[in-house]
Amino acid sequence: MLFALAACGREPQLLPPLAGDAVILAFGDSLTYGSGVGPEQSYPAVLEQLSGRRVVNAGVPGEMTSGGLERLADTLDEHRPQLLILCLGGNDMLRKQDTAQTAWNLERMVGISRAQGVPVLLLGVPRPAIFGLESAPLYYELAERLQLPLEAEIIPEVLSDNDLKSDQIHPNAAGYRLIAEAVLQQLRRSGALQ
């Protein structure tokens, strides 16, 4: 809770404006892939419709941050995006991986992306919990330390509402749409889109 309050008070981190022909790389696990819905209902597909920019869905169901770290550089080389949306870590938490290692893997991915001149928007995912889902503190810590724009509220909000889920851990079409809309708003707040 303290991390959430601290994040609310911080200045929004800015992103460079995205050109009309810009490519956005949505990189992550099943939440990015769109498990539970058809490809056209995944959050990257909906974000593409809403933003008017090409959004590449580079989600791999079940992936942990270690796997994302292994494939990120090649994926960036393949698609040459102007922005990376990074949404990983949920599977690490489900499999009880070391939190410090998860944070380090995410930090390395940010470094790889920035080294290629690609800014990063970070999406926070919640720790497993019965009640009161909220993004894990590591996302707030990373965003603060690395000066990253962060959308940390929408995924816990969606996953807390059974009407927005297709199963215990994945959104349905309405849930993915809300994620896309929240990401779009964060891109506008950060200056990437008008």
Number of C-alpha atoms within 10 A of each C-alpha: 10 9 15 15 9 11 17 10 8 9 10 16 16 18 20 14 16 17 11 11 10 16 19 24 25 24 24 27 25 23 26 24 24 25 23 19 16 12 14 13 21 28 28 31 23 21 25 19 14 13 19 12 17 18 23 17 20 21 24 19 15 15 17 22 25 17 15 24 17 12 12 19 15 10 15 19 10 9 13 17 22 21 25 24 21 24 24 29 30 26 20 19 17 11 10 11 14 11 15 10 13 21 17 17 21 24 17 15 23 23 16 16 20 14 11 14 13 20 21 23 24 23 24 26 28 22 20 17 9 7 7 11 18 22 24 22 18 19 23 24 15 18 21 17 10 12 14 22 23 25 23 24 18 22 25 18 19 22 23 21 11 15 13 19 19 17 13 9 17 21 30 23 22 18 25 30 21 20 27 24 18 18 24 20 17 20 23 16 16 21 16 17 19 12
